[in-house]
């Protein structure tokens, strides 16, 4: 796969200038692959947001002394071009507590993805994934086949399927017009419609079509082997030929709950749909995830688990307050990522920011002024002086002293504290944060 895959990190810059082929600050693509990639991102529009542009995902520009370059932004995932070449974008994660980390970036990334609200496959442990030998797309395929394997162990669902056929015996309901059309010269036959209890239901047809497609596009011998084994369970099932029609017939209820995540993945693979994706055709596809939302979901879900066990009330994406009122309506909603209330009633507002800070005090460590305005608004509306900003830890900031900002005013003081979250060891990191939240005794404003 190495000759067909380029792995980059967030904000890495890609060039096709051969003079920089071994440059440690730039990533290199051949001119042919670079042009194909450039054309792909320029013509795409993210399906979920028609107003967005490809420039939101990648930035193409001319770099002085280098030439045309493409820079990844804060979306991570994988792009497969029509030629089959793949560009994998991984999050920029620092392994600060281990010089030789056992966990790979891709494994940590999958752990983070599994915390996203709409991400299928939460129930499967990434420890079962051989991420070291797979790119992200192959990992997603592996997650899918794991889910289908689990489904086959529980048993595929059958359903009464409406069948029309020309039989030598009478069964069900005679379809008069078709019977006359087909059997004028065959008095011994009956064109009938009847219900048959069968595996050939829409969900199973969709799964079979997905497996057949993945068998063709997967470059992992392990994935292909599992897919071949799974297809034996679907021998009595037709492969879906009309995806839209079959998806429209899928109903997830108590009896089909096991199919829910599988149907989401099937739509991703069959129709090139995703959580944040470029529109694609049958040969080119892209699965991209906004790291800001991935990080936010990852921290929030773990905060609920760690603080909730101690009796703290944790609200995520809280929507209690608005910034302003106009006549009979509220406008400019405030939605802090996390609002916690300690057992003693003390309220704390926390907001996650996927941004790498620096240890430059004169530049305010890279914290934006807009973020601080936002924190001040949270303090006033939630009537608390205890505000926290949660940034990912970096090698540069792992040993930095506590960063705390104070605002003093006649209506009460506001304190904004900064905490660095280690996404590699999220539970240990948030346990340290919990200790800090317990000892703070800021007064309400």
C-alpha positions in Angstrom: 0.0 0.0 0.0 2.9 2.4 0.5 3.2 3.2 -3.2 -0.6 4.0 -3.3 -1.0 5.9 0.0 0.2 9.2 1.3 -0.3 9.9 5.0 -0.3 13.4 6.3 -1.3 15.2 9.5 -3.6 18.2 10.0 -2.2 21.3 8.4 0.6 19.5 6.6 1.6 20.9 3.2 1.8 18.8 0.1 3.9 19.7 -2.9 4.7 18.1 -6.3 8.1 19.9 -6.5 10.7 17.0 -6.7 13.3 19.2 -5.1 11.3 18.9 -1.8 10.7 15.1 -2.1 12.7 14.4 1.1 11.9 17.7 2.9 11.0 17.1 6.5 8.5 20.0 6.5 6.7 19.1 3.2 4.9 16.0 1.9 5.5 15.0 -1.6 3.2 13.7 -4.4 4.1 13.0 -8.0 2.9 15.7 -10.4 0.3 13.3 -11.8 -1.2 12.4 -8.4 -0.9 16.1 -7.2 -2.9 17.3 -10.3 -5.5 14.6 -9.8 -5.9 15.5 -6.1 -6.0 19.2 -6.9 -8.8 18.7 -9.5 -10.7 16.5 -7.1 -10.9 19.0 -4.3 -11.6 22.0 -6.5 -14.6 20.4 -8.1 -16.2 19.1 -4.9 -18.8 20.5 -2.6 -19.5 18.9 0.7 -22.9 17.3 0.4 -24.1 18.1 3.9 -23.5 21.8 3.4 -24.1 23.1 -0.1 -22.8 26.6 0.8 -19.4 25.2 1.9 -16.5 24.8 -0.5 -13.7 22.4 -0.8 -11.4 25.1 0.4 -12.9 24.5 3.9 -11.2 21.1 3.8 -8.0 21.8 1.9 -6.3 25.0 0.9 -4.6 25.2 -2.5 -2.2 28.0 -3.1 1.3 28.9 -4.4 4.1 28.8 -1.9 7.1 31.1 -2.5 10.1 29.1 -3.7 8.2 25.9 -3.8 5.3 26.3 -6.3 1.7 25.0 -6.1 0.9 23.3 -2.8 -2.2 21.9 -1.1 -2.5 22.2 2.7 -4.7 20.0 4.8 -6.9 21.8 7.3 -8.7 20.5 10.5 -10.6 17.7 8.7 -9.3 14.2 9.0 -10.1 11.0 7.3 -9.2 9.6 3.9 -9.7 10.4 0.2 -9.5 7.9 -2.6 -8.9 9.3 -6.0 -10.2 7.8 -9.3 -6.8 6.3 -10.0 -7.0 4.4 -6.6 -4.4 6.5 -4.9 -5.3 7.5 -1.4 -4.5 10.5 0.8 -4.9 9.8 4.5 -5.2 12.8 6.8 -4.6 12.0 10.5 -5.1 14.3 13.5 -2.0 16.0 15.0 -1.6 14.2 18.3 1.4 14.4 20.6 2.2 11.3 22.7 3.6 13.2 25.6 3.8 10.5 28.2 5.7 7.8 26.2 8.8 8.1 24.0 7.7 4.9 22.2 3.9 4.8 22.4 2.2 1.5 21.8 -0.9 3.3 20.6 -0.8 4.6 17.1 -2.4 7.9 16.0 -4.9 6.0 13.9 -6.0 3.9 16.9 -6.5 7.0 19.1 -8.4 8.6 16.3 -10.8 5.6 16.0 -11.3 5.8 19.8 -12.2 9.4 19.4 -14.5 8.8 16.4 -16.5 6.2 18.4 -17.7 8.9 20.7 -19.3 10.9 18.0 -23.1 10.9 18.3 -23.9 9.6 14.8 -20.8 7.5 14.3 -21.8 3.8 13.9 -19.7 1.1 15.5 -19.5 2.4 19.0 -19.9 -1.1 20.5 -16.7 -2.5 19.0 -13.4 -2.1 20.7 -10.7 -0.6 18.6 -8.3 -3.0 20.4 -9.6 -5.7 17.9 -8.6 -3.6 14.9 -5.2 -4.2 13.4 -4.7 -0.5 12.8 -1.0 -0.7 12.3 -1.4 -2.4 8.9 -4.5 -0.6 7.7 -5.3 2.9 6.6 -8.4 4.6 7.9 -10.7 3.4 5.0 -9.6 -0.2 5.6 -10.2 0.2 9.3 -13.8 1.4 8.5 -14.3 -1.6 6.3 -13.0 -3.8 9.1 -15.4 -2.2 11.5 -18.3 -2.9 9.1 -17.4 -6.6 8.6 -17.1 -7.0 12.3 -20.6 -5.7 12.7 -21.9 -8.0 10.0 -20.1 -10.9 11.6 -21.8 -10.2 14.8 -25.2 -10.0 13.0 -24.7 -13.4 11.4 -23.8 -14.9 14.8 -27.1 -13.5 16.2 -29.0 -14.6 13.0 -30.1 -12.8 9.9 -33.7 -11.6 10.0 -36.2 -13.0 7.6 -39.5 -11.4 6.6 -42.6 -12.1 4.6 -41.6 -11.0 1.1 -44.2 -10.3 -1.6 -43.4 -12.6 -4.5 -44.9 -12.8 -8.0 -44.4 -16.0 -10.0 -45.8 -18.1 -12.8 -46.4 -21.5 -11.1 -47.8 -24.9 -12.0 -50.0 -24.8 -9.0 -52.3 -22.1 -7.5 -51.0 -20.2 -4.5 -51.9 -16.9 -2.9 -53.7 -14.4 -5.2 -54.2 -14.7 -8.9 -52.9 -11.7 -10.8 -55.5 -11.7 -13.5 -54.0 -9.3 -16.1 -50.6 -10.9 -15.9 -52.1 -14.4 -15.9 -54.0 -13.7 -19.1 -51.0 -12.1 -20.7 -48.5 -14.9 -19.9 -50.7 -18.0 -19.9 -53.1 -17.9 -22.8 -51.3 -20.9 -24.2 -50.5 -22.5 -20.8 -53.8 -23.4 -19.1 -51.8 -25.5 -16.6 -50.0 -22.4 -15.1 -51.1 -19.7 -12.7 -49.5 -16.2 -12.4 -49.9 -15.5 -8.7 -48.7 -13.2 -5.9 -48.0 -14.6 -2.5 -46.0 -13.8 0.7 -43.0 -16.0 1.4 -40.9 -16.0 4.7 -37.5 -15.4 3.3 -34.0 -13.8 4.0 -34.4 -11.7 0.9 -35.5 -8.6 2.7 -34.2 -5.1 1.8 -31.7 -4.9 4.7 -30.0 -8.2 3.7 -29.9 -7.2 0.0 -28.2 -4.0 1.0 -25.6 -5.8 3.1 -24.9 -8.2 0.3 -24.4 -5.4 -2.2 -22.1 -3.7 0.3 -20.0 -6.8 0.9 -19.6 -7.4 -2.9 -18.5 -3.8 -3.4 -16.0 -3.9 -0.5 -14.6 -7.2 -1.8 -13.7 -5.4 -5.0 -12.2 -2.2 -3.5 -10.5 -3.4 -0.4 -6.7 -3.7 -0.5 -6.6 -5.7 2.8 -6.2 -9.4 2.4 -7.6 -9.8 5.9 -10.8 -7.8 5.1 -11.3 -9.6 1.8 -11.0 -13.0 3.6 -13.6 -12.1 6.1 -15.9 -10.7 3.4 -15.7 -14.0 1.4 -16.7 -15.9 4.6 -19.6 -13.6 5.3 -21.0 -13.9 1.8 -21.8 -17.5 2.4 -24.5 -16.4 4.8 -26.1 -14.4 2.0 -26.3 -17.1 -0.7 -30.2 -17.0 -0.6 -30.2 -13.2 -0.7 -30.2 -11.2 -3.9 -27.8 -8.3 -4.2 -29.5 -4.9 -4.1 -29.6 -3.3 -7.6 -31.7 -0.2 -6.5 -30.0 1.2 -3.4 -32.4 4.2 -3.0 -35.5 2.0 -3.3 -34.2 -0.6 -0.8 -33.0 2.0 1.7 -36.4 3.6 1.6 -37.9 0.2 2.7 -35.7 -0.1 5.7 -37.5 0.3 9.0 -35.4 0.2 12.2 -37.6 -1.0 15.1 -37.3 -3.4 18.0 -36.9 -6.4 15.7 -34.3 -4.8 13.4 -32.2 -2.9 16.0 -29.2 -5.0 15.1 -29.2 -3.6 11.6 -29.2 0.1 12.6 -25.4 0.8 12.5 -24.9 -1.5 9.6 -27.4 0.4 7.5 -25.5 3.7 8.2 -22.2 2.1 7.1 -23.9 0.6 4.1 -25.0 4.0 3.0 -21.5 5.3 3.5 -20.0 2.6 1.3 -22.7 2.1 -1.3 -23.7 5.7 -1.9 -20.5 7.5 -0.8 -22.5 9.2 1.9 -20.8 10.1 5.2 -20.7 12.4 8.2 -18.7 15.1 6.4 -18.0 14.1 2.9 -17.4 15.3 -0.6 -19.9 14.3 -3.2 -18.3 11.4 -5.0 -18.7 9.0 -7.9 -18.1 5.3 -8.1 -14.4 5.7 -8.4 -13.5 8.6 -6.1 -14.6 9.0 -2.5 -13.8 10.9 0.6 -14.6 10.3 4.3 -13.7 13.4 6.3 -14.5 14.3 9.9 -14.2 17.8 11.5 -11.7 17.4 14.3 -13.3 20.2 16.4 -16.5 18.1 16.6 -14.6 14.8 17.1 -12.6 16.3 20.0 -15.7 17.9 21.5 -17.7 14.6 21.5 -14.7 12.6 22.8 -14.1 14.9 25.8 -17.8 15.4 26.5 -18.7 11.7 26.6 -15.7 10.9 28.8 -16.6 13.8 31.1 -20.2 12.4 31.5 -18.7 9.0 32.4 -16.1 10.2 34.9 -18.0 13.0 36.6 -21.4 11.3 36.5 -20.0 8.4 38.5 -19.3 10.8 41.3 -22.8 12.2 41.3 -22.0 15.4 39.3 -24.7 16.6 36.9 -23.2 17.0 33.4 -25.0 18.7 30.6 -23.5 18.7 27.1 -24.3 21.2 24.4 -26.4 23.1 26.9 -29.1 25.3 25.4 -30.6 27.1 28.4 -29.5 30.6 27.5 -29.5 33.1 24.7 -27.3 36.2 24.4 -30.1 38.7 23.5 -33.8 39.1 23.3 -35.7 41.0 20.6 -39.3 41.7 21.2 -40.9 38.2 21.6 -37.9 36.1 20.5 -34.6 34.9 21.9 -31.6 35.2 19.6 -27.9 34.2 19.5 -28.0 31.0 21.4 -25.2 30.2 23.8 -24.1 26.5 23.6 -21.2 25.7 25.8 -19.8 22.2 25.2 -20.1 21.1 28.9 -21.9 22.5 31.9 -21.3 20.6 35.2 -22.8 21.1 38.6 -21.0 19.7 41.5 -22.9 17.9 44.3 -22.5 21.1 46.4 -24.4 23.0 43.8 -21.4 24.9 42.3 -21.7 25.4 38.6 -18.8 25.2 36.1 -18.8 25.9 32.4 -16.2 24.1 30.2 -15.6 24.5 26.4 -13.4 22.4 24.2 -11.1 23.9 21.6 -9.2 21.7 19.1 -6.2 24.0 18.8 -2.5 23.7 19.6 -1.4 26.4 22.0 2.1 27.7 22.3 4.2 28.7 25.3 4.4 32.4 24.3 2.9 34.4 27.1 3.2 37.7 25.2 1.0 36.2 22.4 -1.6 35.0 25.0 -0.5 31.4 24.2 -2.4 31.5 20.9 -5.8 31.8 22.6 -8.1 33.9 20.4 -9.7 37.0 21.6 -13.1 35.8 20.3 -12.8 32.7 22.5 -12.3 34.8 25.6 -15.3 37.0 24.7 -17.3 33.8 24.4 -16.1 32.6 27.8 -17.0 35.9 29.4 -20.6 35.7 28.0 -20.9 32.2 29.4 -19.9 33.4 32.9 -22.4 36.2 32.9 -25.4 34.1 31.5 -24.7 31.1 33.6 -24.0 33.2 36.7 -20.7 31.5 37.5 -17.1 32.8 37.8 -15.7 29.3 37.1 -14.9 28.9 33.3 -12.5 26.4 31.7 -11.0 26.1 28.3 -9.9 22.5 27.4 -7.2 22.3 24.7 -5.3 19.2 23.6 -1.9 18.8 25.2 1.2 19.2 23.1 4.8 18.5 23.6 5.5 22.2 24.0 2.8 22.7 26.7 3.0 19.5 28.7 5.1 21.0 31.4 3.7 24.6 31.3 2.5 26.1 34.5 -1.3 26.6 35.1 -2.7 29.2 32.9 -5.4 31.3 34.6 -7.0 34.6 33.5 -8.9 36.9 35.9 -11.4 39.6 35.0 -12.4 41.9 37.9 -15.5 44.0 37.7 -18.2 45.6 39.8 -20.7 42.9 38.8 -18.4 40.1 39.9 -15.1 38.5 39.0 -14.6 35.9 36.2 -11.8 33.4 36.1 -11.0 31.4 32.9 -8.7 28.5 33.5 -6.9 26.4 30.8 -6.5 22.7 31.0 -4.6 20.5 28.6 -6.3 17.2 27.7 -4.3 14.1 26.8 -6.4 12.3 24.3 -4.1 9.3 24.3 -5.0 8.6 28.0 -8.3 10.4 28.3 -9.5 8.8 31.5 -6.4 9.6 33.5 -6.3 13.1 32.1 -9.9 13.9 32.9 -9.4 12.4 36.4 -6.8 15.1 37.0 -9.2 17.7 35.7 -11.8 16.5 38.1 -9.4 16.9 41.0 -8.9 20.5 39.9 -12.6 21.2 39.6 -13.2 19.8 43.1 -10.8 22.2 44.8 -11.8 25.4 43.1 -14.1 27.5 45.2 -15.0 30.4 43.1 -18.0 32.4 44.2 -21.1 32.8 42.0 -21.5 36.2 40.4 
